[in-house]
Structures are given as structure tokens and as C-alpha cells.
Amino acid sequence: MCKIEYKSYSIEAIANQILTEAWQQGLSVTNMKIQKLAYFVQGFALKQLEHPLFTEEIQAWTYGPVIPELYKKLKHLGDTPITGFLASPDAITDDEDAKNVIKNVVDKLGKLSAPQLVELSHQPNSPWAAAWEKKKYSRIPLWQMAIYFDRMLTPSAS
């Protein structure tokens, strides 16, 4: 189920919070890596909070899910690590639920390299795989992410 009323943030605010968590853990983050971490943040939020944390579109690109608005802001860096925060119209300050989702993703996936995150996002039956098969550079629907991450993050009964 999805909540009707919820707080969402700009992709820049999400990226800044990802960077904060990563840097606190001594991790380096590139444009490719932050794209994948933001995708997983959105998926975890859909499962754990029952709503998206940002409204920007996620698309299926060759190397996995990409948020085009975020990509445009960071593409000048190439594959060099991000060293500063992005200019953002908002920030995640008092929203402990959102911060916890982001921290959870960085704790679980932040140590993986960008290519490892690409591989993780390219799993069979993933939202990226379904969108890519349908049409390259197409939108990855939130409803598909919600179903996928619900299955992925729900412990199986043994």
C-alpha cells in the first residue's frame, strides 16, 4: 500500500544525505555510484516507508538506473569522486525516517563499487531489466519498483 500524503525531497537533498552518510563511513562516491545508491534509496523507501523519497524520474540506461537531473549536475566529474555537496532547494533535517532509509542503504550497499551496484541493479526481473527490455532509456515506473523491492526486502518464510 502507498501512503497518500507524504514528504518528498529534491534529488539534490537525497544525494547530499547519501554523501553525508558515505563520507561519515570514509567511502568515496562517484556519479555512477550515487545514481545506483539513489535508486536503491527510492526502492527501500517504497518498501519501508510506503512512499517515494523523491519525485524525479528514474530511467533505464546502459549501466543501470539513472536519475537524469542528477546525472546532468554531476556528469562533469566523469568517474572522479564527488567532493562537495550539491546546491539544493531543500534538505533532510528533521525527517528521521528518511535519514534512516538512506543510512540503511549506505550501510548495506555503500561499500560496493559502482560496477557491483550496476550488477545488482541488473538482476533478472528487476525494474531496470523490465524497462530496458521494453525500451532503452525508458522510465522505470515506481509501481514496478514498489513490487520488486517489496519482494526483495521481505524475508522469506522458511
Buried (B, 14 or more C-beta within 10 A) or exposed (E): EEEEEBBBBBBBBBBBBBBBBBBEEEBBBBBBBBBBBBBBBBBBBBBBBEBBBBEBBBBBBEBBBBBBEBBEBBEEBEEEEBEEBBEBEEBBEEBEBBBBBBBBBBEEBBEBEBEEBBBBBBEEEBBBBBBBEEEEEBEBBBEBBBBBBEEBEEEEEE
